[in-house]
């Protein structure tokens, strides 16, 4: 049996450990612009259960995080309506990096540099387990989705669009 590769601690894994959250580590070979679909394929996971962490901003440039299925897109119009914003758009990568403290492609909702409101696609909460970024490119952790609500106070929204 192959020895499991251990990934060094990240702010995300530190946050999970300190909160007593059980998780499994899933390192994989990162592919630039591969996204959740690539990581799902490499790790043999359903892309619907791989959750991407998206740093977005409202009309006042206030940052927020959206957790979305790996094979779905965010309807920014539906999201804005549900959170009471005039508009929502993705942050530029360098702005997202500054807000989260992570490099795009390795953004975790856990252990971000600054606190941001977190919104989670409601259907994610129906899954038994999800794979979500562990704070480094090429590294997912599997957790129960309810952890996102408990630790991040993530608010459920319905804003998924098919890819």
Residue pairs with C-beta under 8 A, 6 or more apart in sequence:
4 25
5 25
5 27
6 25
7 13
7 25
7 27
7 134
7 136
7 139
10 108
10 111
10 134
10 135
10 136
10 139
11 101
11 102
11 108
11 110
11 111
11 112
11 135
12 108
12 109
12 110
12 111
12 133
12 134
12 135
12 141
13 23
13 25
13 110
13 111
13 134
13 135
13 141
14 111
15 110
15 111
15 151
16 23
16 110
16 141
16 143
16 147
16 151
19 151
21 143
21 147
21 151
22 143
23 134
23 141
23 142
23 143
24 141
24 142
25 134
25 139
25 141
26 43
26 131
26 134
26 139
26 140
26 141
26 142
27 138
27 139
28 39
28 42
28 43
28 138
28 139
28 140
29 42
29 138
30 105
30 106
30 137
30 138
31 38
32 105
35 52
35 70
35 105
36 47
36 50
36 51
36 52
36 69
36 70
36 71
37 47
37 50
37 70
37 71
39 45
39 50
39 70
39 131
39 138
39 140
40 46
40 47
40 49
40 50
40 70
40 71
40 131
41 47
43 50
43 131
43 140
45 131
47 69
47 70
47 71
48 69
48 70
48 71
48 72
48 127
49 69
49 70
49 127
49 129
49 130
49 131
50 69
50 70
50 130
50 131
50 132
50 140
51 67
51 68
51 69
51 70
51 124
51 130
51 131
51 132
51 145
52 67
52 68
52 69
52 70
52 133
53 65
53 66
53 67
53 100
53 107
53 108
53 109
53 132
53 133
54 65
54 66
54 67
54 68
54 74
54 90
54 107
55 63
55 64
55 65
55 90
55 91
55 95
55 96
55 99
55 100
55 104
55 107
55 116
56 63
56 64
56 65
56 66
56 74
56 76
56 79
56 88
56 89
56 90
56 91
57 63
57 64
57 88
57 89
57 90
57 91
57 95
58 64
58 80
58 83
58 85
58 86
58 87
58 88
59 85
59 86
59 87
59 88
63 91
63 95
63 96
63 99
63 114
63 116
64 83
64 88
64 116
64 117
64 118
64 119
65 100
65 109
65 112
65 116
65 117
65 118
65 119
65 152
66 74
66 79
66 118
66 119
66 120
66 121
66 157
66 159
67 109
67 118
67 119
67 120
67 121
67 124
67 132
67 148
67 154
68 74
68 121
68 124
68 159
68 160
69 121
69 123
69 124
69 160
71 162
71 163
72 121
72 160
72 161
72 162
72 163
73 160
73 161
73 162
73 163
74 159
74 160
74 161
75 159
75 160
75 161
76 87
76 88
76 89
76 159
78 157
78 158
78 159
79 85
79 88
79 119
79 157
79 159
80 86
80 87
80 88
82 119
82 157
82 158
82 159
83 117
83 119
83 155
83 157
90 96
91 99
93 104
96 104
96 107
97 103
97 104
98 113
99 112
99 113
99 114
99 116
100 107
100 108
100 112
100 113
100 116
101 111
101 112
101 113
101 114
102 108
102 112
102 133
102 135
102 136
103 137
105 137
106 133
106 135
106 136
106 137
106 138
106 139
107 133
108 132
108 133
108 134
108 135
109 118
109 132
109 148
109 152
109 154
110 135
110 151
110 152
111 135
117 155
118 148
118 152
118 153
118 154
118 155
119 154
119 155
119 156
119 157
119 159
120 145
120 148
120 149
120 154
120 155
120 156
120 157
121 156
121 157
121 158
121 159
121 160
122 156
122 157
122 158
123 158
123 160
124 130
124 145
124 148
125 145
125 146
125 148
125 149
125 156
126 145
127 145
128 144
129 142
129 143
129 144
129 145
130 142
130 143
130 144
130 145
131 140
131 141
131 142
132 140
132 141
132 142
132 143
132 148
133 139
133 140
133 141
134 140
134 141
148 154
149 156
